[in-house]
Amino acid sequence: MSGNGLYYDPYDIEIDRDPYPIYRRLRDEAPLYYNERLDFWGLSRFADVDAALKDVKRLSSAKGDILEVVKADPVMPPGVFIHEDPPQHTVHRALVSRAFTPRRMRMVEEKVRAFCVACLDPFTGADRFDFVTDLGDELPMRAIGMLVGIPDAEQPKVRDFAQSNLRNQPGRPLPIDKEQYFDGGMYAEYVNWRKKNSSDDLITELLAVEFEDVDGTVRRLTTDEIVTFLTVITGAGVETTGRLFGWMGKVLAEHPGQRRELAADRSLIPNAIEELLRYEPPGPHVARYVTEDVEYHGTKVPAGSAMLLMVASANHDERRFTDPDRYDIHRDIGTHVTFGHGAHYCLGAALARMEGRVALDEVLNRFPEWEIDMTGARRSPTTTVRGWDTMPAIIDQR
């Protein structure tokens, strides 16, 4: 399946530094790839990944969406909605989506901008700041905390917990405890506190909502279920969006002409963020469990297999995008698969886009010119989310 010496390993550090040449080979030579050593299948073309993301019947999320999790098949508590299939996923997703309504997005945008200002103003006149440690590690945590109702002083704990859950040893899979994979205990105190201190946030709303479960029963959520929802939302929203800021600093430093266009015309920013999400997606791949035999490119993938959907490769597929390895803020992007498609389309997509848009606008207000000090840039030690722990910028104050 992998002829001509073609080998892809999502844990390989050297491959991960720049996976796009291997992705191209996979798309051309092995659009259905099988890794015998790690025992997983992979799809790399846009059309295949797009269709697979929508195929919830044969490609299930019930055993997780991270390759190591799918293969370990750990015990999943009820309410991990990103690891559920319809109809249960549909019920739980509808409840959690209350955090991401247009009204809440408008409400939180003003606060996101104010927090951006507070993060960046101290660097006025400085010659350096870091896109990750000074902004990316802070803003997503605050935005999610505001939406769900976690007190400001406790929000750094949420960020640290989310990051620690996705860190692995370089070159090795994420270690999975089959019996205790999912731990959301730290959120119970916030739920219990909100029972006595209601507010306009998701925890308060979930405590009060009545809904019809899949069996027709009308009931309220248990504390354990709300805790599980919070663990999923904060984990997904903090770590992935945080990595976007490092790529923002790096990619726009590498394209100074386009950065200057953005500084001069802020109406270009939304498409620039969309192109950044396509060009360097923080989540490079997602996994699925194959529930029944399925055929791709003339080869049968047997039921019980683990399937890796290579999102980053799909976003660079020449069959879908013209000159895909070029970053272009004027690109007519259409659709990409960074946020998935179908039933599991990312609930936080609008929030991530808004955070990126507001942050870039405020950065350009202060620092229209910068270069990156790559000697100080440090990659995140995780294969689940691809990005940087530091991205130091040298600011040109002229």
C-alpha positions as semicolon CSV with decimal commas, in nm:
position;residue;x (nm);y (nm);z (nm)
1;M;0,000;0,000;0,000
2;S;0,289;0,234;0,073
3;G;0,522;0,143;-0,217
4;N;0,833;0,334;-0,323
5;G;0,949;0,379;0,035
6;L;0,656;0,604;0,124
7;Y;0,608;0,610;0,499
8;Y;0,387;0,832;0,712
9;D;0,388;0,832;1,091
10;P;0,187;1,103;1,273
11;Y;0,421;1,075;1,573
12;D;0,745;1,123;1,377
13;I;0,903;1,455;1,480
14;E;1,094;1,503;1,155
15;I;0,788;1,441;0,940
16;D;0,583;1,674;1,158
17;R;0,824;1,965;1,106
18;D;0,697;1,991;0,749
19;P;0,449;1,715;0,664
20;Y;0,326;1,870;0,340
21;P;0,573;1,700;0,100
22;I;0,475;1,359;0,239
23;Y;0,107;1,454;0,230
24;R;0,149;1,530;-0,141
25;R;0,307;1,190;-0,201
26;L;0,029;1,021;-0,007
27;R;-0,238;1,195;-0,216
28;D;-0,062;1,100;-0,540
29;E;0,074;0,753;-0,461
30;A;-0,134;0,611;-0,177
31;P;-0,463;0,802;-0,129
32;L;-0,565;0,513;0,094
33;Y;-0,259;0,448;0,308
34;Y;-0,198;0,166;0,555
35;N;0,068;0,183;0,826
36;E;0,143;-0,176;0,922
37;R;0,364;-0,095;1,221
38;L;0,105;0,130;1,388
39;D;-0,197;-0,051;1,236
40;F;-0,403;0,238;1,104
41;W;-0,544;0,346;0,769
42;G;-0,532;0,700;0,637
43;L;-0,713;0,919;0,385
44;S;-0,536;1,226;0,249
45;R;-0,736;1,368;-0,046
46;F;-0,990;1,643;0,009
47;A;-1,283;1,459;-0,149
48;D;-1,217;1,145;0,056
49;V;-1,167;1,327;0,387
50;D;-1,471;1,547;0,327
51;A;-1,694;1,247;0,253
52;A;-1,552;1,047;0,544
53;L;-1,623;1,328;0,791
54;K;-1,990;1,308;0,692
55;D;-2,010;0,926;0,701
56;V;-2,111;0,880;1,065
57;K;-2,261;0,537;0,998
58;R;-1,947;0,359;0,878
59;L;-1,687;0,591;1,035
60;S;-1,786;0,631;1,396
61;S;-1,674;0,882;1,659
62;A;-1,804;0,667;1,945
63;K;-1,456;0,538;2,033
64;G;-1,294;0,882;2,013
65;D;-1,149;1,113;1,750
66;I;-0,779;1,080;1,841
67;L;-0,593;0,785;1,688
68;E;-0,448;0,665;2,020
69;V;-0,792;0,682;2,182
70;V;-0,966;0,491;1,903
71;K;-0,707;0,215;1,924
72;A;-0,716;0,198;2,305
73;D;-1,099;0,192;2,315
74;P;-1,120;0,338;2,668
75;V;-1,429;0,362;2,888
76;M;-1,624;0,672;2,780
77;P;-1,864;0,838;3,025
78;P;-2,200;0,961;2,892
79;G;-2,191;1,316;2,758
80;V;-1,860;1,319;2,569
81;F;-2,059;1,445;2,272
82;I;-1,762;1,471;2,033
83;H;-1,722;1,097;2,090
84;E;-2,083;1,010;2,020
85;D;-2,283;0,924;1,710
86;P;-2,641;1,029;1,632
87;P;-2,900;1,021;1,778
88;Q;-2,735;1,072;2,121
89;H;-2,482;1,312;1,971
90;T;-2,766;1,518;1,822
91;V;-2,936;1,560;2,160
92;H;-2,620;1,653;2,349
93;R;-2,488;1,881;2,073
94;A;-2,810;2,081;2,077
95;L;-2,765;2,145;2,449
96;V;-2,401;2,249;2,425
97;S;-2,466;2,471;2,121
98;R;-2,639;2,712;2,357
99;A;-2,292;2,846;2,439
100;F;-2,228;2,946;2,078
101;T;-2,539;3,134;1,969
102;P;-2,498;3,459;1,771
103;R;-2,612;3,651;2,080
104;R;-2,338;3,499;2,295
105;M;-2,080;3,556;2,022
106;R;-2,172;3,925;2,009
107;M;-2,165;3,944;2,386
108;V;-1,821;3,788;2,418
109;E;-1,661;3,974;2,124
110;E;-1,645;4,303;2,313
111;K;-1,482;4,127;2,605
112;V;-1,238;3,944;2,376
113;R;-1,129;4,274;2,223
114;A;-1,091;4,435;2,564
115;F;-0,878;4,145;2,679
116;C;-0,664;4,167;2,362
117;V;-0,604;4,533;2,440
118;A;-0,507;4,450;2,797
119;C;-0,264;4,182;2,673
120;L;-0,099;4,398;2,408
121;D;-0,091;4,748;2,557
122;P;0,192;4,664;2,800
123;F;0,414;4,598;2,495
124;T;0,371;4,947;2,350
125;G;0,722;5,071;2,284
126;A;0,876;4,729;2,346
127;D;1,095;4,552;2,092
128;R;0,954;4,199;2,147
129;F;0,640;4,010;2,233
130;D;0,532;3,648;2,197
131;F;0,227;3,551;1,990
132;V;0,171;3,241;2,203
133;T;0,276;3,311;2,560
134;D;0,151;3,671;2,560
135;L;-0,167;3,617;2,359
136;G;-0,244;3,259;2,246
137;D;-0,209;3,113;2,595
138;E;-0,437;3,380;2,739
139;L;-0,714;3,480;2,500
140;P;-0,882;3,143;2,417
141;M;-0,881;3,051;2,786
142;R;-1,055;3,379;2,875
143;A;-1,309;3,353;2,593
144;I;-1,414;2,999;2,684
145;G;-1,417;3,088;3,054
146;M;-1,648;3,383;2,989
147;L;-1,884;3,175;2,776
148;V;-1,925;2,880;3,010
149;G;-1,907;3,068;3,341
150;I;-1,574;2,980;3,502
151;P;-1,449;3,251;3,739
152;D;-1,160;3,463;3,605
153;A;-0,916;3,356;3,875
154;E;-0,975;2,988;3,794
155;Q;-0,936;3,012;3,416
156;P;-0,557;2,949;3,408
157;K;-0,625;2,611;3,573
158;V;-0,857;2,528;3,283
159;R;-0,587;2,611;3,027
160;D;-0,320;2,410;3,208
161;F;-0,554;2,112;3,246
162;A;-0,651;2,119;2,877
163;Q;-0,290;2,140;2,763
164;S;-0,163;1,866;2,993
165;N;-0,423;1,621;2,861
166;L;-0,285;1,647;2,507
167;R;0,091;1,637;2,573
168;N;0,291;1,332;2,472
169;Q;0,657;1,232;2,467
170;P;0,827;1,333;2,138
171;G;0,789;1,057;1,882
172;R;0,547;0,855;2,093
173;P;0,168;0,821;2,098
174;L;-0,035;0,995;2,364
175;P;-0,055;0,759;2,666
176;I;-0,414;0,647;2,722
177;D;-0,547;0,502;3,046
178;K;-0,812;0,259;2,923
179;E;-1,007;0,268;3,250
180;Q;-0,969;0,638;3,339
181;Y;-0,926;0,814;3,007
182;F;-1,171;1,094;3,081
183;D;-1,129;1,300;3,397
184;G;-1,339;1,611;3,444
185;G;-1,337;1,623;3,822
186;M;-1,190;1,972;3,845
187;Y;-1,505;2,121;3,690
188;A;-1,746;1,990;3,954
189;E;-1,666;2,275;4,193
190;Y;-1,756;2,533;3,926
191;V;-2,091;2,365;3,861
192;N;-2,172;2,347;4,232
193;W;-2,068;2,712;4,275
194;R;-2,295;2,819;3,988
195;K;-2,590;2,641;4,153
196;K;-2,573;2,913;4,417
197;N;-2,438;3,195;4,194
198;S;-2,633;3,202;3,870
199;S;-2,527;3,421;3,578
200;D;-2,570;3,463;3,201
201;D;-2,346;3,170;3,107
202;L;-2,361;2,812;2,985
203;I;-2,331;2,641;3,324
204;T;-2,630;2,835;3,459
205;E;-2,831;2,757;3,147
206;L;-2,747;2,385;3,152
207;L;-2,843;2,360;3,518
208;A;-3,193;2,487;3,435
209;V;-3,267;2,334;3,095
210;E;-3,515;2,051;3,046
211;F;-3,472;1,837;2,735
212;E;-3,607;1,523;2,571
213;D;-3,356;1,237;2,576
214;V;-3,330;0,976;2,301
215;D;-3,568;0,745;2,488
216;G;-3,836;1,016;2,503
217;T;-3,779;1,098;2,869
218;V;-3,798;1,468;2,957
219;R;-3,539;1,547;3,222
220;R;-3,262;1,777;3,342
221;L;-2,890;1,715;3,313
222;T;-2,702;1,561;3,602
223;T;-2,403;1,739;3,752
224;D;-2,177;1,468;3,607
225;E;-2,313;1,529;3,258
226;I;-2,258;1,905;3,284
227;V;-1,905;1,844;3,410
228;T;-1,839;1,622;3,109
229;F;-1,972;1,886;2,869
230;L;-1,745;2,148;3,025
231;T;-1,441;1,924;3,000
232;V;-1,503;1,866;2,630
233;I;-1,572;2,232;2,545
234;T;-1,280;2,380;2,733
235;G;-1,035;2,117;2,614
236;A;-1,124;2,167;2,249
237;G;-1,149;2,545;2,260
238;V;-0,839;2,632;2,460
239;E;-0,568;2,417;2,303
240;T;-0,659;2,426;1,933
241;T;-0,738;2,797;1,913
242;G;-0,427;2,879;2,116
243;R;-0,208;2,717;1,850
244;L;-0,365;2,940;1,582
245;F;-0,191;3,246;1,727
246;G;0,157;3,100;1,682
247;W;0,087;3,028;1,317
248;M;-0,052;3,379;1,277
249;G;0,276;3,531;1,390
250;K;0,493;3,298;1,183
251;V;0,298;3,293;0,857
252;L;0,239;3,667;0,840
253;A;0,607;3,733;0,919
254;E;0,689;3,513;0,619
255;H;0,448;3,713;0,400
256;P;0,523;4,078;0,485
257;G;0,362;4,215;0,170
258;Q;0,029;4,053;0,255
259;R;0,064;4,163;0,617
260;R;0,101;4,523;0,500
261;E;-0,212;4,486;0,290
262;L;-0,398;4,372;0,603
263;A;-0,265;4,666;0,802
264;A;-0,391;4,904;0,533
265;D;-0,728;4,735;0,473
266;R;-0,880;4,558;0,773
267;S;-1,172;4,428;0,566
268;L;-0,926;4,164;0,439
269;I;-0,873;4,018;0,787
270;P;-1,161;3,765;0,796
271;N;-1,044;3,596;0,476
272;A;-0,683;3,610;0,597
273;I;-0,784;3,416;0,909
274;E;-0,983;3,168;0,700
275;E;-0,681;3,115;0,476
276;L;-0,460;3,069;0,783
277;L;-0,698;2,801;0,912
278;R;-0,671;2,623;0,576
279;Y;-0,298;2,671;0,537
280;E;-0,184;2,564;0,887
281;P;-0,477;2,392;1,064
282;P;-0,404;2,353;1,439
283;G;-0,574;2,013;1,430
284;P;-0,389;1,828;1,149
285;H;-0,595;1,509;1,161
286;V;-0,886;1,334;1,329
287;A;-0,955;0,964;1,371
288;R;-1,258;0,742;1,330
289;Y;-1,351;0,382;1,410
290;V;-1,460;0,173;1,109
291;T;-1,789;0,005;1,203
292;E;-1,834;-0,199;0,884
293;D;-1,623;-0,289;0,583
294;V;-1,573;0,015;0,361
295;E;-1,392;0,048;0,028
296;Y;-1,165;0,329;-0,088
297;H;-0,969;0,334;-0,412
298;G;-1,042;-0,032;-0,478
299;T;-0,923;-0,158;-0,140
300;K;-1,140;-0,283;0,145
301;V;-1,083;-0,137;0,491
302;P;-1,216;-0,398;0,735
303;A;-1,454;-0,329;1,019
304;G;-1,272;-0,270;1,345
305;S;-0,996;-0,064;1,185
306;A;-0,876;0,280;1,292
307;M;-0,898;0,545;1,019
308;L;-0,695;0,867;1,024
309;L;-0,848;1,156;0,830
310;M;-0,559;1,385;0,731
311;V;-0,723;1,725;0,752
312;A;-0,404;1,921;0,685
313;S;-0,334;1,716;0,373
314;A;-0,690;1,763;0,246
315;N;-0,653;2,140;0,287
316;H;-0,348;2,128;0,058
317;D;-0,499;1,904;-0,209
318;E;-0,430;2,034;-0,561
319;R;-0,751;1,865;-0,671
320;R;-0,945;2,111;-0,457
321;F;-0,726;2,424;-0,427
322;T;-0,515;2,605;-0,685
323;D;-0,152;2,636;-0,575
324;P;-0,246;2,507;-0,227
325;D;0,099;2,543;-0,070
326;R;0,084;2,920;-0,116
327;Y;-0,065;3,142;0,157
328;D;-0,295;3,394;-0,013
329;I;-0,521;3,633;0,179
330;H;-0,715;3,696;-0,145
331;R;-0,788;3,328;-0,210
332;D;-1,148;3,232;-0,290
333;I;-1,133;2,952;-0,035
334;G;-1,480;2,804;-0,060
335;T;-1,467;2,529;0,200
336;H;-1,185;2,365;0,392
337;V;-1,204;2,084;0,648
338;T;-1,021;2,239;0,943
339;F;-1,344;2,243;1,146
340;G;-1,473;1,916;1,004
341;H;-1,800;1,870;0,817
342;G;-2,138;1,719;0,884
343;A;-2,272;1,616;1,224
344;H;-1,941;1,677;1,400
345;Y;-1,867;2,019;1,253
346;C;-1,682;2,214;1,524
347;L;-1,925;2,396;1,753
348;G;-1,661;2,654;1,837
349;A;-1,574;2,748;1,478
350;A;-1,739;3,091;1,500
351;L;-1,561;3,162;1,829
352;A;-1,219;3,061;1,691
353;R;-1,269;3,277;1,382
354;M;-1,374;3,573;1,593
355;E;-1,077;3,539;1,829
356;G;-0,837;3,523;1,536
357;R;-0,997;3,820;1,361
358;V;-1,003;4,044;1,669
359;A;-0,653;3,947;1,778
360;L;-0,499;4,016;1,437
361;D;-0,676;4,351;1,417
362;E;-0,541;4,456;1,757
363;V;-0,190;4,330;1,683
364;L;-0,182;4,532;1,361
365;N;-0,306;4,839;1,549
366;R;0,015;4,829;1,752
367;F;0,272;4,631;1,556
368;P;0,218;4,650;1,179
369;E;0,575;4,523;1,124
370;W;0,744;4,227;1,290
371;E;0,987;3,944;1,233
372;I;1,000;3,611;1,410
373;D;1,296;3,499;1,620
374;M;1,291;3,132;1,520
375;T;1,581;3,055;1,755
376;G;1,336;3,118;2,039
377;A;1,033;2,947;1,882
378;R;0,945;2,614;2,045
379;R;0,705;2,353;1,910
380;S;0,424;2,208;2,124
381;P;0,496;1,849;2,232
382;T;0,174;1,703;2,100
383;T;0,069;1,524;1,784
384;T;-0,301;1,586;1,836
385;V;-0,264;1,962;1,793
386;R;0,012;2,099;1,569
387;G;0,160;2,431;1,670
388;W;0,392;2,625;1,894
389;D;0,445;2,684;2,264
390;T;0,638;3,003;2,188
391;M;0,652;3,233;1,885
392;P;0,863;3,538;1,977
393;A;0,825;3,843;1,754
394;I;1,083;4,116;1,707
395;I;0,883;4,438;1,670
396;D;0,989;4,707;1,425
397;Q;0,886;5,031;1,597
398;R;0,991;5,261;1,312
